[in-house]
Every structure is written in C-alpha cells, then in structure tokens.
C-alpha cells in the first residue's frame, strides 16, 4: 500500500508542471502554423505538414494528461466515494411517490410516461456501467503489451530526437521536425503515464462501478415496482369505467319492457359493444403482461450477455464451459415474428377507425333517432323515444370508451413491438457473440462409457408411443381447411409420383433410338428428359415438406416439432436420391446422352444409393436431436447417428477411389493418376474421418457443420458438372449438324457435276439414298468453346462456394485475433501501428491465387466473348490481351501487398531504388522487357508475320516478355531478343500487305524465237493456280549471254508460304510447254583453249 501511495505521489508531482505547459505548447504550435506562408510550394507544404503533426501530438498529450488527471482524482476520491456508495446502499430508501388514489386518468398517463423515461435512462446508465466494467477486464489483459510497444516507440523517438538535436542543419524545416519529434516524445510519455494510472486505478474503478451497479439495480427495481403500480391503477380506473358503462347498459336492458324491434336491435348492438369493450380491456392487460415478461427477458438477456463474455474469456484458458454455454444458448427465447404484432396493430387501428365513424354518427342523438325511425318506418311514442335516446346515449359512451381503449391498446402494442424488437436484437447479439467461439469449442462431453449408457434411454425416448401420439395432436392443431387441402395435396402428389415415374421410363425408351443420329438427334430431347426427371423426383420431397408444415407450427408439442425438423433435413436428400436414380437409367441422360461408361455409372449409382439409404435416417435423427430440448438425446443418439453417417460417407469415398474414377479434367488414362487426383480423393476420405474424431472428442457441432458444408459443396460441384456436360452435348450436336450439312452440300455439288456430265436420267438411277453419318469424334468440338464453358463454370462454382462458406464467417473471425506482425501506417497524418493478422495472410494468398487464375484465363475469355466479334487489325487482339494480363498482374500484386500493409507510398522508394539498381545490373533484360511492350503497342511485328532479321527468315509464333520466337522453314524455333526488333533493321514481309514478289530466271537457247518464248512463259504463268492476277505478272528479256537468252518472270503470291510452291509449279509448267514445242533448255557453253606452254 505504501508503494502504491508513493507511486501516486510521484505521478501527481510529475503531472503538475506538464498541465501548466500544455496550453502554451498548443498555442505556440498554432502560431507557428499560422506563420507559414500561404503559397503552395513544396517547402511550405512540407513545413505545414510538420507543424500539423506537432499540433496533433500536442493535443494528444493534453488529452492524455487530462485522462491521467481524472484517474488520479479517482484514486484520491476513492475512500470517500466508496464510503458514500456503501452508505447509500445500506440506507437505501425507495423514492417518495404521490398517492395512487389521488391520480386521475390523465395524471396516471403522464406519470406512466415519466416512469418509462426514467426506466430507459436508468437501464442505459446501467448498461454503460456494465460496459465499462467489461472494458476494464479486457484492457487489463492487454496493458503490458500496449505499454511495451509504446516504450519501444518512445525509445525510437528519443533516438531520432537525439540525432536531430546534434544535426548541423538549422533551417526552419529542421526546426519544425525537431519540434514535432519532441512533442511526439511528450505525447508518448504522457500516454504511458496515463496507462500506468489507468492500471493503478483499475481496481478502484472496478469497485466503484460494482457499487454503482448495485445502486442502479435498486433504483431500477424501485422504478419497475412504481410503474407496475401505476399500470395496475390505470387498469383499475379503466375497469371501473368499463363496469359503469356495462352497468348502465344492463340497467337499460332491464328497463326495456317494449317488444319494439327497433329498440331490441339497438339494445343488442349496445350489448355487443359492451362485450367488445370487455374483451378489449382483457387484451390490454394481456399485452401489459407480455410487456412485463419481455422486460424480464431483456434483463435476463443482458445478464446472459455479460455471462457469455465472461465465459468466453474463460474459454480461452479452458474448454470446460463449452457444453454449459451451448445449453444456455438453447434456452434462449424464440425469435418473435414482429409481422404478427404489426398485423395486430393494423387491425386495432382499423377497429378504432370504425368506432370513430360510429361515434361521429351519434353526435346528434335526435337526428340519429329520426333516421332510425325513418329507416324502419315505425312510429314511437314519447316514452319509447326516451328509451331510444337513452340507448343511443349509452352507445355513445361505449364508443367513447372503446376509442380510448383502442388508443391504449395501440400504444401498448407499439411498446410491446419495441420490446420484442430489442429482444430479437439482443438474441442476435448473443448468437453473434458466441458463434465464433462456440464453433471451435466442444459443445458436448467427450464420448465416454457414461455417454454410451445414455443411448438406451435416448432410444426409449425416441420410440416412446406417448411421444409419437403428439403427431396426430399436432396435426389436429391446424384449421380444417388446411388439413383438407394438405390431404388432397398429398393424394395428388402420390398419384403424380406414380404417373410421372411410368411416363419417364416410357419417354426415355421412346427417344433412345433417335440419340446419336445426326438427322434425328436434338438437344431438346435431352432437356425434356432432364425436366421430366426433375418433375418425377419432386412429388416425394414435396409430400415430406407438407408433413413438415403440418407439424412445425405446433410449438406446444416439442416432439412433433422435432420430427418436423427431422423431415426438413431429409427432403433434399430424397430429391437427390430420386434425381440420381432417374439420371442413371440405362437409357437415361448419363449413359445414353452423355456417353458415360455404363459400368462406371451403375457402380457409382449402387454406392450412392446405399450411402443415401444410410444418410437419410442419420440426418433425420440429427435434425430431431438438434431440435429436441432433451440434451441427452442430442448428446448420445444424435451423435451416434452422425458418426454412422460419416463413417458410411468415408466408405463411399474409399470405394469410389478404388474404382479410379477420374476427378480431374483431361486425364483419360487412370492407370497412373497424377498428384491432384490423389490429393482430392485423400482429402474427401480424410474429412469424414476428422469429423468422426472431432465428434468423439466433443466437437459435435463443429464437425457436423463443417461436414455438412463439404457435402453441400460436393452437390454444387455435381450440379456444375451436369451443366458442363449439357453444354458439351449441345456443342456436339451443333458440330455434328454443321459437318453433316457441309457434307451434304459437297455431295450435292459432286452429284450435280456428275449429272451435267452424264445426263439427268442416268443420275437419278445412280444416286443412292442419304445414309446416316457415322458419329463424329468428340475432339472435333471447339476446344475454345469448351474452355470458355469450363472457365465460366469454375468462376460460378467459386462464387457459390464463397457465398456458401461465408455463412461461417463469424466462425473464422478468430483469425482476426492472431497477429503475425505490425506495420506502421499513416492515418490522418499520424503514424500508427496496424496489426497484420492471420486472416490478412490468408486473404493475401487468396488474392494472389485469384490474380494468377484470372491472368491465365482472362485473355482466352476476352478472345472468345469480345475480341472475335470486333474488326481488329492483325495482332491487335494479342496486344490487348497481353497488356490486360499485365494490368491484372500488377493490380493483383498491389492489392495483395496493400493487404499486408505494404502500400504504394511505402514501396515507391524501394521500387525506384530497385529500378535504378536493376536497370544498371540487368539493363539488357529491362531493355528487352520495354522493347516487348513497344512491340505490343507499335506492332512492327505481329503473330503470324514473316520476318527476316540477321539473315534469319521465319514466322513469328510467340511474343513474350523477354524474347520473340520465330519458326523458320526448317521448323526450327529461333529465339530473338525483343531489343533486336527495335534497334536493328529487319524485314517484315507481311506488315501491311502479305503479297510478295517471286523472281524466276529462265535460260533459253540463242536460236529460239523470242516472241514464241514470251508466249510460252506467259501461258505458263496463266496456267499456274498460285499466281495472283493483281498485281499483273511480268516477263522480261533481261540479258544476252554467249549461249542463252535470260528471261526474268516476276510473279506475285499471297504469302511467303507460296514462294517455294509457286517456284516449283511454274518451273514444271515451263518445262512441260517447252517439251511440247520440241524445245529444250540450253547447257551453259564452256570454251576450253589449249596452248602449248
């Protein structure tokens, strides 16, 4: 205690001069900030930022000193304040109230309003005290971490301040930086002192908070009792007035001696209004009772919130409270449907409007009397008129009371709606608070012999005839119309089930001969069979859902509600079972339409049928156990049903793995499956095994939810696979039809040509009937189209998985609490530490994976969906897709690094330094990279161009980041750096025009006629199929030699690929025509002269 007082004294003495200097520092910095010139030069902006940081640090220091002073005052005043609160609690007296008997109806209404306002304020004050107490518990655990981190920052700031103090520079910017650093040091020091005082005063503030909480609880109890008294008094006054009105109505009834129908009718109307008034009063009291019950529930829920928070703190150390927490959550009140109460409020307002209308009609009783007499066409004597006037007067009083009672009812119902809304919000808060922690905590005891001994008792509970007798009782709770419609609906569905199953079998056999025939096969046959399969699968699940609807609303029969929840768990499984049965028929979609192997389909169907026949009862028992309030039923029988289902699922995956079913795309040979295949199958088999182990250890809820999510993911994957093969079959049919139409057109052309040659009569007798074309190979289907379908389905499947698993987002929120490291970031010009959590790392990994997948698939997707429909010059599409891929990679990298706290403001200097360093060290690589970008934008070469560079000629096949690949005429790949196409001279044979000229030289004997030779060469050119007519080919006599005339033929062809074929073809034609004319090619003359040496 003495050490604590000394610490307090030292802190008090150290804070006193600082408090005096706080305003001076802020004033000084503000003056310096105002003295900065208004011009927006870089120096002035930087100086202004330094002064703004200094001002921010000075204000923070002042705020920390004020908080420290408040904590210091709490330590000083603690003995007196604690004694005062204890004395107040010991001598607590209820607040003096006025006498209830002296309060009239209007005064009561005002007093109730004031009391409700005081209740609300007291509860808000109590909640604030409870929040502060909870905050004390949480901040106490983080105190040492926060202080240690602040001391590290303080040491770094002092080191920086010392370096700035000994700096030789003394300009204004340097002084501003020194000032900001000195004030930052002061702010950190004041914050550490504030935290120390906060920790020193934590126990005192906790004690004072608990005493204040007890005082508030007493005040709230007193206010609740006073409001209950006010409400009782208001109800009593209302009841007295109602009784007076009823007594007056009864008195008039007894005085009525006439048998006049008009008077009797008016008396009966008054009697009906009297009954409505009494029912309205009773309804008001019931609503008030509900308000008190909900108010008590809210208090209990507030206590439960605090209890859950405390238990969650304990659960970080021990798992012993998991089962207790789950039992508390199971006891939460039901989520009240506010729409029902809103409907009741609307009905009350409509009734009030009707009462007001009738009351307005009775403003003038004499006029009303005359109207009634005229309507009934009766004449009343003076005494009868007096009786009618009294009846109308009594009715007006009843309507006035009904209006007042309706107003009260609407007000009370509105208040009840507000209370129910707060209760629902509080229930959501409790569930959200506990979901992330309960998900990873054991909710049942580990499986022990004691738990196993409870299975017979659970079975006895499940098969108890008394419990099953609740089912007809629950069904009888529905109104007769609903029961009649449900019975008719079930009979109709049973009849439809029988008829649709027979029709499906008949239809599949009827269309089977048409499948695979080009002229008869249609995609509509598959789609209609699929729709019929779905319709034939729906009646049984629909009957199960109808039975669920009949049982679910009977909340007073818990076992019947549990059966209804069990039925809600199995309807989808029944749909999957029946749908799989119809798809795997021998002449069904999978075998006949998709051409899957019959043996594999039948094996998988057999295993799947056995699995669902086990899984369906398992899910039914789990649904019952999860709904039924008997925890032993959930712990024993529900868990055993889950274990049986999970083990059978493991056996199902193991048997399918043994059959070596392909799970990955593009692997037809399953004799040597690759690594991904083994990984998927082993993961599928490991998941049920881990779920069984988790449930045995007590993590039943966690295991059940995770395995359920996995099963739903697999079903969604099967649905996407079905959609893919439907698209596959549609493309196959379209491709077959196109190929068949082309074959028929070609055949028709051939037959027409033959007919023109042989005559129409002979043609008609020789043309055979058109026969069915053989089945085309699946490889003829467009690979790009199927690739697009796969990409879209993969993206859709990924989005479905994200949506589905996002339901467990709160369960994985613990990842946010696992801090890996800290980064410094500027928020409002102030550097602050931001934690990088395990969730950030996982999100970064997901971002990088998504970036890579998008960069790989986006170019193909753009080509198929957009670029092929645009009129682009050659190579432009490739440039667009390549640049887009680079942009996606850059954006993805920046996004991933920003999640890790490495934003561009921090990385730009490092990037600049690396760019300079790498630019010198790897300048050739950078030059090639930049040249590749220039090539993509400027397009001096494009994919498919024929180029000649460095005496190398070939076709451009790839343009990559560093180099371009050219394939020469020998099919050799030549790698040329991109820089060469920018800095060196090269020839692009097809840049703007792919037409190229071929020059051929022909030697002719000297004795031949030139005109005749000219004609032969021109005829050879005309006979060639590859020579273009435009530009016009040319033949020139260009040279005389000793033995021959030299002719040059200048020909034009479409592309470089035609140069060699045209050379061969023209040479062959020239030789052929020369031989026909009896000419030959001269041999080169060689003169040999011999001389004697």
URRAGI-V326981 format. One record per helix or strand of 2 or more residues. SS is the DSSP state (2 for helix, 1 for strand). FROM is the first residue (numbers start at 0). TO is the last residue. If there is no record, write none. Layout:
# URRAGI-V326981
ss: {SS	SS}
from: {FROM	FROM}
to: {TO	TO}
This chain:
# URRAGI-V326981
ss: {2	2	2	2	2	2	2	2	2	2	2	2	2	2	2	2	2	2	2	2	2	2	2	2	2	2	1	1	2	2	2	2	2	1	1	1	1	2	1	1	2	1	1	2}
from: {1	41	99	104	171	201	260	321	337	364	381	448	464	479	522	557	588	597	630	669	674	699	759	777	782	812	818	829	837	866	875	903	922	945	951	962	972	979	986	995	1009	1033	1043	1057}
to: {33	89	101	164	199	254	314	329	360	375	438	461	475	513	551	582	592	626	657	671	695	757	765	779	807	816	826	836	864	868	898	920	937	948	958	967	976	982	987	1004	1022	1039	1052	1075}
